[in-house]
């Protein structure tokens, strides 16, 4: 089991992820990438500059040449991997997490995020990686054109000639401030910007764009009679939407809308996690397209997208229908025509384009309606194992399922509802999610499976 790598990179407070560990990890990552050229980007968190210098030193010391993008949204940095023919990328960002946390996200030269399983391979190199000779030390060059290149690529996929909408953008003092206002102006929008300066303290609101955190955005959309509003997390890979009535749209319904919009343009498979609403699957089935489920986390989404694409990212032959869109229920969407990154800017631009056809509230009415209920159970490593193994045995013996998915925990699908029980990859919890046609049914389903799971803790 990985010591440092979690579901998506290495994350922690500064007393854990400080310059010493950052340098050690960077040396091992450089060797893992086969040296060569490594991109480096960061968000505005206060520890980012210190970690950046340590990472550069570690990469250079094993012979890597570093391309320093400095401040850059995560989707921008990931888009530039292919563009700059890099061997890999490290992004210093804790994404939607609080300001005291930071992280190193690692993406390989194919644009695929490094999972905890692959992280174990990197960790195995830490204690056996020395420095290159003095004559082989790598060099560092700055690259500041990434945001311009990324905007240019997004605009290439959007019909900006017809967009004349009033849009409120809540950049959350994160990396969205560096790209979203200019992008939407160039798309022809009348733009109102909230929290539009980069500040790693996140003074305007917490980094995660949850409903509780974007109250000002919701009120501003209504007050300004805007057509929609968008809010991003700290690095810009996630985005949420607010409709013209100031109503917050939960991530599950927004992702289902992205699936609807994409499959109208191009048919193919949809990739999503086992915790995503059935609404996306309903839409895909209506379009005659398959859905492929993955474990929860960006690495598994990008791996599955790549496996079904073939194309420029991986050499493996595509199997089945090519993936045309991927994403998760919290507002992260992969547009493979751009990259294998979750791209909150392409996502928001695509919705804005759709507003030219009808208001966002009308689009959302086309999405199948489901309600969900979520909770978590405190459990240590041994208890997690007992719960998941016990739940799988219970489902088999009781024959309750229409179908069961064990990719990540145990998901049991019924005719008009489903429940998943899974271990957290980063915390001592087992999470229980339930979805049904109404709130009461979802809550009852969740309570039932919490009670069943808790029995296995005591055994």
C-alpha positions as CSV (number, residue, x, y, z in Angstrom):
1,X,0.0,0.0,0.0
2,X,1.3,3.4,-0.9
3,X,2.8,5.4,2.0
4,X,2.6,8.8,0.5
5,X,0.3,8.6,-2.6
6,X,-3.4,8.8,-2.1
7,X,-6.2,8.5,-4.7
8,X,-4.8,11.5,-6.6
9,X,-1.2,12.4,-5.7
10,X,0.4,13.3,-2.3
11,X,-1.5,15.6,-0.1
12,X,-1.0,17.1,3.4
13,X,-0.2,20.0,5.6
14,X,3.2,21.7,5.4
15,X,4.5,19.8,8.4
16,X,4.0,16.6,6.3
17,X,4.4,17.8,2.7
18,X,7.2,20.2,3.1
19,X,10.4,20.9,1.0
20,X,12.2,17.8,2.2
21,X,9.5,15.3,1.2
22,X,8.8,17.3,-2.0
23,X,12.4,17.1,-3.1
24,X,12.6,13.3,-2.4
25,X,9.4,12.7,-4.3
26,X,10.4,14.9,-7.2
27,X,13.7,12.9,-7.6
28,X,11.8,9.6,-7.7
29,X,9.1,11.1,-10.0
30,X,11.8,12.3,-12.4
31,X,13.4,8.9,-12.6
32,X,10.0,7.3,-13.0
33,X,9.3,9.5,-16.0
34,X,12.6,8.5,-17.5
35,X,14.0,11.9,-16.9
36,X,13.5,14.1,-20.0
37,X,11.2,17.2,-19.8
38,X,8.9,17.6,-16.9
39,X,6.3,20.4,-16.7
40,X,5.6,22.1,-13.3
41,X,2.7,24.3,-12.3
42,X,1.1,25.5,-9.1
43,X,-1.9,27.3,-7.7
44,X,-1.9,30.2,-5.4
45,X,-1.5,28.4,-2.0
46,X,1.0,30.1,0.3
47,X,3.3,27.0,0.5
48,X,3.3,26.6,-3.3
49,X,6.4,28.7,-4.0
50,X,8.5,26.9,-1.4
51,X,7.4,23.5,-2.6
52,X,8.1,24.6,-6.2
53,X,11.7,25.4,-5.6
54,X,12.2,22.1,-3.8
55,X,10.6,20.1,-6.6
56,X,12.7,21.9,-9.2
57,X,15.8,21.1,-7.3
58,X,14.8,17.4,-7.0
59,X,14.0,17.1,-10.7
60,X,17.2,18.9,-11.8
61,X,19.3,16.8,-9.5
62,X,18.3,13.6,-11.4
63,X,18.9,15.1,-14.8
64,X,15.3,16.4,-15.7
65,X,14.8,19.6,-17.6
66,X,12.0,21.5,-16.0
67,X,9.5,23.6,-17.8
68,X,8.2,26.0,-15.1
69,X,4.7,27.3,-15.9
70,X,4.4,28.8,-12.4
71,X,0.8,29.9,-11.7
72,X,-1.5,27.8,-14.0
73,X,-4.9,26.1,-13.7
74,X,-4.7,22.4,-13.6
75,X,-6.6,21.9,-16.9
76,X,-4.2,24.3,-18.6
77,X,-1.1,22.5,-17.3
78,X,-2.5,19.1,-18.4
79,X,-3.4,20.4,-21.8
80,X,0.2,21.5,-22.3
81,X,1.7,18.0,-21.8
82,X,1.0,16.9,-25.3
83,X,1.6,20.4,-26.7
84,X,5.1,20.6,-25.3
85,X,5.9,16.9,-25.7
86,X,6.7,16.6,-22.0
87,X,7.5,13.3,-20.2
88,X,5.2,14.2,-17.4
89,X,3.8,16.9,-15.1
90,X,3.7,17.8,-11.5
91,X,1.0,20.2,-10.3
92,X,1.3,21.8,-6.8
93,X,-2.3,22.1,-5.8
94,X,-4.8,20.8,-3.2
95,X,-7.7,21.6,-5.6
96,X,-10.9,22.1,-3.6
97,X,-9.4,21.5,-0.2
98,X,-8.8,24.2,2.6
99,X,-5.8,26.6,2.3
100,X,-3.6,24.9,4.9
101,X,-3.4,21.8,2.7
102,X,-1.3,21.4,-0.4
103,X,-0.5,18.5,-2.7
104,X,1.6,17.2,-5.6
105,X,-0.5,15.8,-8.4
106,X,1.4,13.7,-10.9
107,X,0.4,13.2,-14.5
108,X,2.4,11.1,-17.0
109,X,3.4,11.9,-20.6
110,X,0.2,10.3,-21.9
111,X,-1.9,12.7,-19.9
112,X,-3.0,10.0,-17.5
113,X,-3.0,10.9,-13.8
114,X,-0.8,8.7,-11.6
115,X,-3.0,6.5,-9.2
116,X,-2.0,5.3,-5.8
117,X,-1.1,1.9,-7.3
118,X,1.4,3.6,-9.7
119,X,2.4,5.8,-6.8
120,X,3.8,2.7,-5.1
121,X,6.2,2.3,-8.0
122,X,7.4,5.9,-7.5
123,X,7.8,5.4,-3.8
124,X,9.9,2.4,-4.3
125,X,12.5,4.6,-6.1
126,X,12.8,7.2,-3.2
127,X,15.5,5.5,-1.2
128,X,17.5,4.3,-4.2
129,X,17.6,7.5,-6.3
130,X,20.8,9.4,-6.1
131,X,21.8,12.6,-7.9
132,X,23.2,12.8,-11.4
133,X,26.8,13.9,-11.9
134,X,27.5,17.6,-11.9
135,X,27.7,17.7,-15.7
136,X,24.2,16.1,-16.1
137,X,22.2,18.5,-13.9
138,X,19.0,19.5,-15.6
139,X,18.0,23.0,-16.6
140,X,14.9,25.1,-16.0
141,X,13.0,27.3,-18.4
142,X,9.9,29.4,-17.9
143,X,6.8,29.0,-20.0
144,X,4.1,31.6,-19.7
145,X,2.0,30.9,-22.9
146,X,-0.1,28.0,-21.5
147,X,-3.2,29.9,-20.6
148,X,-3.3,31.6,-24.1
149,X,-2.8,28.2,-25.8
150,X,-5.5,26.6,-23.6
151,X,-8.1,29.4,-24.3
152,X,-7.3,29.2,-28.0
153,X,-8.1,25.5,-28.0
154,X,-11.3,25.8,-26.0
155,X,-12.6,28.5,-28.4
156,X,-11.9,26.2,-31.3
157,X,-14.6,23.9,-30.0
158,X,-17.2,26.6,-29.2
159,X,-19.4,28.5,-31.6
160,X,-18.6,31.9,-30.1
161,X,-20.3,33.8,-32.9
162,X,-23.7,33.2,-31.4
163,X,-22.9,33.7,-27.7
164,X,-24.0,37.0,-26.2
165,X,-24.9,36.1,-22.7
166,X,-24.6,37.7,-19.3
167,X,-22.6,35.4,-17.1
168,X,-21.4,35.7,-13.4
169,X,-18.1,34.0,-12.8
170,X,-17.0,33.2,-9.2
171,X,-13.3,32.4,-9.5
172,X,-13.0,31.7,-5.8
173,X,-9.6,33.4,-5.5
174,X,-8.2,30.4,-7.3
175,X,-6.7,29.7,-10.7
176,X,-9.9,30.4,-12.5
177,X,-9.1,34.1,-12.0
178,X,-6.3,33.7,-14.5
179,X,-8.4,32.4,-17.4
180,X,-12.2,32.5,-16.9
181,X,-12.8,36.3,-17.1
182,X,-10.8,36.7,-20.3
183,X,-12.1,33.5,-21.9
184,X,-15.7,34.4,-21.4
185,X,-15.1,37.9,-22.7
186,X,-13.6,36.5,-25.8
187,X,-16.6,34.2,-26.2
188,X,-18.7,37.3,-26.4
189,X,-20.2,37.3,-22.9
190,X,-21.0,40.2,-20.6
191,X,-19.0,39.2,-17.6
192,X,-19.4,39.9,-13.9
193,X,-16.5,38.6,-11.8
194,X,-16.6,37.6,-8.1
195,X,-13.4,36.7,-6.1
196,X,-11.3,37.5,-9.2
197,X,-7.9,37.8,-7.7
198,X,-5.5,34.9,-6.9
199,X,-5.1,34.5,-3.2
200,X,-4.0,31.3,-1.5
201,X,-5.9,32.2,1.7
202,X,-9.2,32.0,-0.3
203,X,-10.6,35.1,1.5
204,X,-13.8,35.3,-0.7
205,X,-15.1,31.8,0.0
206,X,-13.8,28.3,0.7
207,X,-12.2,26.7,-2.3
208,X,-14.9,24.0,-2.8
209,X,-17.8,25.4,-4.8
210,X,-20.5,23.7,-2.7
211,X,-24.0,25.2,-2.4
212,X,-23.2,26.6,1.0
213,X,-20.0,28.3,-0.3
214,X,-21.5,30.1,-3.4
215,X,-24.4,31.9,-1.8
216,X,-23.1,35.2,-3.2
217,X,-22.9,33.8,-6.7
218,X,-26.5,32.6,-6.5
219,X,-27.7,36.0,-5.3
220,X,-25.7,37.9,-7.8
221,X,-27.1,35.9,-10.8
222,X,-30.6,36.8,-9.6
223,X,-29.8,40.5,-8.8
224,X,-28.1,41.1,-12.1
225,X,-30.6,39.1,-14.1
226,X,-27.8,37.0,-15.6
227,X,-28.3,34.0,-17.8
228,X,-26.2,31.7,-15.6
229,X,-23.3,31.6,-13.1
230,X,-20.3,29.4,-12.7
231,X,-17.9,28.7,-9.8
232,X,-14.7,26.8,-9.8
233,X,-12.5,25.1,-7.2
234,X,-8.9,26.2,-6.4
235,X,-7.2,24.7,-9.5
236,X,-10.1,25.0,-11.9
237,X,-10.8,21.3,-12.8
238,X,-14.2,21.3,-11.1
239,X,-17.0,23.7,-11.9
240,X,-20.6,24.1,-10.7
241,X,-23.5,26.0,-12.4
242,X,-26.3,28.3,-11.2
243,X,-29.3,28.8,-13.4
244,X,-30.9,32.0,-14.4
245,X,-33.2,31.8,-11.4
246,X,-30.3,31.7,-9.0
247,X,-30.8,28.0,-8.4
248,X,-27.7,25.8,-7.6
249,X,-27.6,22.7,-9.7
250,X,-26.0,19.7,-8.1
251,X,-23.1,18.0,-9.8
252,X,-24.9,14.8,-10.7
253,X,-27.5,16.7,-12.8
254,X,-25.0,19.0,-14.4
255,X,-22.8,16.0,-15.5
256,X,-25.9,14.4,-16.9
257,X,-26.5,17.6,-18.9
258,X,-22.9,17.4,-20.3
259,X,-23.6,13.9,-21.4
260,X,-26.8,15.0,-23.1
261,X,-25.1,17.8,-24.9
262,X,-22.1,15.7,-26.0
263,X,-24.1,12.8,-27.3
264,X,-26.2,15.1,-29.4
265,X,-22.9,16.0,-31.2
266,X,-21.1,12.7,-31.3
267,X,-22.0,9.1,-30.2
268,X,-19.7,7.0,-28.1
269,X,-19.2,5.6,-24.7
270,X,-19.5,7.6,-21.5
271,X,-17.0,7.1,-18.7
272,X,-17.9,7.9,-15.1
273,X,-17.4,6.7,-11.5
274,X,-19.5,4.2,-9.6
275,X,-20.8,7.0,-7.4
276,X,-22.4,8.9,-10.3
277,X,-26.2,9.3,-10.6
278,X,-28.1,7.0,-12.9
279,X,-29.4,10.1,-14.7
280,X,-26.2,10.0,-16.9
281,X,-26.7,6.3,-17.7
282,X,-30.4,6.9,-18.6
283,X,-29.4,9.6,-21.0
284,X,-26.7,7.5,-22.6
285,X,-29.0,4.5,-23.0
286,X,-31.6,6.7,-24.6
287,X,-28.9,7.7,-27.1
288,X,-27.9,4.1,-27.7
289,X,-24.5,4.6,-26.0
290,X,-22.8,2.5,-23.3
291,X,-21.6,3.7,-19.9
292,X,-18.3,2.4,-18.5
293,X,-17.9,2.7,-14.7
294,X,-14.6,3.3,-12.9
295,X,-13.3,3.6,-9.4
296,X,-13.7,7.0,-7.8
297,X,-10.9,9.4,-8.6
298,X,-9.3,11.3,-11.5
299,X,-6.6,8.7,-12.2
300,X,-9.2,6.0,-12.9
301,X,-11.3,8.2,-15.1
302,X,-8.3,9.3,-17.2
303,X,-7.1,5.7,-17.5
304,X,-10.4,4.4,-18.7
305,X,-10.8,7.3,-21.1
306,X,-7.4,6.6,-22.6
307,X,-8.1,2.9,-22.8
308,X,-11.2,3.4,-24.9
309,X,-9.7,6.2,-27.0
310,X,-6.6,4.7,-28.5
311,X,-5.6,7.8,-30.5
312,X,-2.6,10.0,-29.5
313,X,-2.6,9.3,-25.8
314,X,-1.9,5.6,-25.6
315,X,-0.6,3.0,-27.9
316,X,-3.1,0.3,-26.9
317,X,-5.9,-0.4,-29.3
318,X,-9.3,1.0,-28.4
319,X,-11.8,-1.6,-27.3
320,X,-15.5,-1.1,-27.7
321,X,-17.1,2.3,-28.4
322,X,-14.6,5.2,-28.2
323,X,-15.1,7.4,-25.1
324,X,-16.5,10.8,-26.0
325,X,-17.0,12.2,-22.6
326,X,-16.0,11.3,-19.0
327,X,-16.7,12.8,-15.6
328,X,-17.8,12.5,-12.0
329,X,-20.7,13.7,-9.9
330,X,-18.8,16.6,-8.2
331,X,-18.4,18.7,-11.4
332,X,-15.3,17.4,-13.0
333,X,-15.7,16.6,-16.8
334,X,-13.2,15.3,-19.3
335,X,-13.5,16.5,-22.9
336,X,-11.1,14.2,-24.8
337,X,-10.8,16.6,-27.7
338,X,-9.0,18.9,-25.3
339,X,-7.1,16.5,-23.0
340,X,-7.6,13.7,-20.4
341,X,-7.9,16.4,-17.7
342,X,-11.1,17.4,-15.9
343,X,-11.5,20.8,-17.5
344,X,-13.8,23.2,-15.7
345,X,-13.4,25.9,-18.3
346,X,-14.3,23.9,-21.4
347,X,-17.3,22.6,-19.3
348,X,-18.6,26.1,-18.5
349,X,-18.0,27.3,-22.1
350,X,-20.0,24.3,-23.4
351,X,-23.0,25.1,-21.1
352,X,-22.8,28.8,-22.1
353,X,-23.0,27.8,-25.8
354,X,-26.1,25.7,-25.0
355,X,-27.8,28.7,-23.4
356,X,-28.2,30.1,-26.9
357,X,-30.8,27.4,-27.5
358,X,-32.7,27.7,-24.3
359,X,-32.3,28.7,-20.6
360,X,-30.3,26.5,-18.3
361,X,-33.4,25.7,-16.1
362,X,-35.1,24.4,-19.3
363,X,-32.1,22.2,-20.0
364,X,-32.1,20.8,-16.5
365,X,-35.8,19.8,-16.9
366,X,-34.7,17.3,-19.5
367,X,-32.5,15.5,-17.0
368,X,-34.1,12.4,-15.3
369,X,-34.8,13.2,-11.7
370,X,-33.2,11.3,-8.8
371,X,-32.5,12.2,-5.2
372,X,-29.5,11.0,-3.1
373,X,-28.5,10.7,0.5
374,X,-24.9,10.3,1.7
375,X,-23.2,9.6,5.0
376,X,-20.0,8.0,6.4
377,X,-19.2,5.4,9.1
378,X,-16.0,5.7,11.2
379,X,-13.9,2.6,10.5
380,X,-10.2,1.6,10.6
381,X,-8.4,-0.4,7.9
382,X,-9.4,-3.8,9.3
383,X,-13.0,-2.7,9.8
384,X,-13.2,-1.3,6.3
385,X,-12.2,-4.7,4.9
386,X,-14.7,-6.5,7.0
387,X,-17.5,-4.1,5.9
388,X,-16.8,-4.4,2.2
389,X,-16.3,-8.2,2.2
390,X,-19.4,-8.6,4.4
391,X,-21.5,-6.4,2.2
392,X,-20.5,-8.4,-0.9
393,X,-21.4,-11.6,0.8
394,X,-24.7,-10.2,2.1
395,X,-25.7,-9.1,-1.4
396,X,-24.9,-12.4,-2.9
397,X,-26.7,-14.4,-0.2
398,X,-29.8,-12.2,-0.1
399,X,-30.0,-12.0,-3.9
400,X,-31.1,-8.4,-3.5
401,X,-29.4,-7.0,-6.5
402,X,-30.4,-6.6,-10.0
403,X,-26.7,-6.2,-10.7
404,X,-23.7,-5.6,-8.5
405,X,-20.6,-3.7,-9.2
406,X,-17.5,-4.3,-7.1
407,X,-15.0,-2.0,-8.9
408,X,-14.8,0.3,-5.9
409,X,-16.6,-1.1,-2.8
410,X,-20.0,-2.6,-3.4
411,X,-22.6,-0.9,-5.6
412,X,-26.0,-2.7,-5.7
413,X,-28.5,-1.6,-8.4
414,X,-32.2,-2.1,-8.0
415,X,-34.9,-1.3,-10.6
416,X,-35.3,2.4,-9.7
417,X,-32.5,3.0,-7.0
418,X,-29.0,2.0,-6.0
419,X,-26.7,2.1,-3.0
420,X,-22.9,2.0,-2.8
421,X,-20.8,1.1,0.3
422,X,-17.1,1.9,-0.2
423,X,-13.9,2.6,1.7
424,X,-12.5,6.1,1.7
425,X,-9.0,6.2,0.0
426,X,-7.8,9.0,2.2
427,X,-9.7,8.8,5.5
428,X,-10.8,6.3,8.1
429,X,-14.3,6.1,6.9
430,X,-16.6,3.9,4.9
431,X,-19.0,6.0,2.8
432,X,-22.6,5.0,2.0
433,X,-24.3,6.7,-0.9
434,X,-27.9,5.9,-1.9
435,X,-30.0,7.2,-4.8
436,X,-33.7,6.8,-5.5
437,X,-36.6,8.6,-7.1
438,X,-37.4,10.7,-4.0
439,X,-35.6,11.9,-0.9
440,X,-37.5,9.6,1.5
441,X,-36.6,6.5,-0.4
442,X,-33.0,7.5,-0.7
443,X,-32.7,8.2,3.0
444,X,-34.4,4.9,3.9
445,X,-32.1,3.0,1.6
446,X,-29.0,4.7,3.1
447,X,-30.1,4.0,6.7
448,X,-30.8,0.3,5.9
449,X,-27.3,-0.2,4.5
450,X,-25.6,1.8,7.2
451,X,-27.2,-0.5,9.7
452,X,-26.1,-3.6,7.7
453,X,-22.5,-2.2,7.4
454,X,-22.3,-1.5,11.1
455,X,-23.1,-5.1,12.0
456,X,-19.9,-6.2,10.2
457,X,-17.8,-3.8,12.3
458,X,-18.8,-5.7,15.4
459,X,-18.0,-9.2,14.1
